[in-house]
Amino acid sequence: MDINHIPVLGDKVVGFLKPKSDGIYIDGTVGLGGHSTAILKASAPNGHVFGIDLDTDALTVAKDRLQIFADRFSLINGNFAEMNVLLESHAIHAVDGILLDLGVSSLQLDAPHRGFSFNHTGPLDMRMNPGHENDTDAKTMLTAMQVVNDSTVDVLVDIFKRYGEERFAKRIAHRIVAARRHEPITTTTQLANIVTQSVPKGGSKIHPATRVFQALRIYVNAELENLMAGLDAAVTLLKPNGCLCVITFHSLEDRIVKHRFQTWARMCLCPPKTPICICQHNPSVEILTKRPVLPDVTEVQHNPRSRSAKLRVARKL
Ligand SMILES: C[S@@+](CC[C@H](N)C(=O)[O-])C[C@H]1O[C@@H](n2cnc3c(N)ncnc32)[C@H](O)[C@@H]1O
């Protein structure tokens, strides 16, 4: 398994966070610990990082890789949407900087048994937190297999359109329902083949199943709902001058971050035609990235997965 993970836009994130030696930071998506490592190095000798992840496999790898920072990091298995509650249990009520690096890690994508990738044959799972026998949260979450085999055509169409912006959502959904009448769709390869057969050939440079896999992953993990809740939790936890850095990988996520930042930064939230402001809203952040920061050519060459990354940063006022 390749764990030589390069943190996307790592230098840029550190440049905005400006980690201090007495600072406390949250890495809400610790993954393989790449960004946490960079923040811990930059905040030596005393800066502390709280690293949150849904995935216990990722936390096992991160724990090993962050060992050299001794007692300057704490790893928490949980959802960044609840970061304020998670940090409260560590008696932390305010922090100096927060990072969310959204999506899946290479560890998850490259592990066939997790079912995230059409490049590897595996069970259609896609839960970021597959959990253990006694983990009730994970047990109540649907797997991609359940979604694909148990949803109506209309629900599948809605998922593929809403979370994958898939043009051929209807055709794909009908093919899935026809195929599962013969046998359940249980593997990534089965699903990828059905999607490939449903769409016109040669229409796009990306694999025909890319959007359907993205849509199922977002739906299974409630990624957009978690993002909205995570942004709100983050802004309340930041100390004045603390920065929130968010790295997104597709337009649905980026749109949410952009609009949330704009709302926080606005002087007034009254409807457009209100003659005099009655909301008395005060901006809570300054947006530091008028346009999103993108990886440069060298980074994309070294780490092709960074090519769709966009970093947006807001500073708490
Ligand atoms: C792109 S990876 C992060 C990689 C990390 N920045 C690094 O340098 O290694 C995203 C990670 O976020 C985790 N994740 C996604 N959504 C989450 C959520 N709502 N709460 C906590 N962790 C989440 C995933 O399990 C995955 O490990």
PDBQT file of the ligand as one rigid body, heavy atoms in Angstrom, charges set to zero:
ROOT
HETATM    1  C1  LIG A 401      -8.032  13.936   1.307  1.00  0.00    +0.000 C 
HETATM    2  S1  LIG A 401      -7.928  13.018   2.756  1.00  0.00    +0.000 S 
HETATM    3  C2  LIG A 401      -6.937  13.998   3.806  1.00  0.00    +0.000 C 
HETATM    4  C3  LIG A 401      -5.465  13.818   3.590  1.00  0.00    +0.000 C 
HETATM    5  C4  LIG A 401      -4.642  14.564   4.626  1.00  0.00    +0.000 C 
HETATM    6  N1  LIG A 401      -4.815  15.988   4.534  1.00  0.00    +0.000 N 
HETATM    7  C5  LIG A 401      -3.183  14.212   4.507  1.00  0.00    +0.000 C 
HETATM    8  O1  LIG A 401      -2.353  15.124   4.294  1.00  0.00    +0.000 OA
HETATM    9  O2  LIG A 401      -2.843  13.039   4.634  1.00  0.00    +0.000 OA
HETATM   10  C6  LIG A 401      -9.490  13.231   3.472  1.00  0.00    +0.000 C 
HETATM   11  C7  LIG A 401      -9.691  12.499   4.798  1.00  0.00    +0.000 C 
HETATM   12  O3  LIG A 401     -10.813  13.095   5.421  1.00  0.00    +0.000 OA
HETATM   13  C8  LIG A 401     -11.580  12.101   6.034  1.00  0.00    +0.000 C 
HETATM   14  N2  LIG A 401     -12.933  12.626   6.135  1.00  0.00    +0.000 N 
HETATM   15  C9  LIG A 401     -13.804  12.886   5.132  1.00  0.00    +0.000 A 
HETATM   16  N3  LIG A 401     -14.931  13.414   5.613  1.00  0.00    +0.000 NA
HETATM   17  C10 LIG A 401     -14.778  13.508   6.951  1.00  0.00    +0.000 A 
HETATM   18  C11 LIG A 401     -15.595  13.990   8.003  1.00  0.00    +0.000 A 
HETATM   19  N4  LIG A 401     -16.826  14.461   7.783  1.00  0.00    +0.000 N 
HETATM   20  N5  LIG A 401     -15.101  13.969   9.262  1.00  0.00    +0.000 NA
HETATM   21  C12 LIG A 401     -13.858  13.497   9.509  1.00  0.00    +0.000 A 
HETATM   22  N6  LIG A 401     -13.039  12.998   8.543  1.00  0.00    +0.000 NA
HETATM   23  C13 LIG A 401     -13.496  13.017   7.291  1.00  0.00    +0.000 A 
HETATM   24  C14 LIG A 401     -11.435  10.897   5.140  1.00  0.00    +0.000 C 
HETATM   25  O4  LIG A 401     -11.685   9.710   5.872  1.00  0.00    +0.000 OA
HETATM   26  C15 LIG A 401      -9.971  11.028   4.677  1.00  0.00    +0.000 C 
HETATM   27  O5  LIG A 401      -9.116  10.292   5.523  1.00  0.00    +0.000 OA
ENDROOT
TORSDOF 0
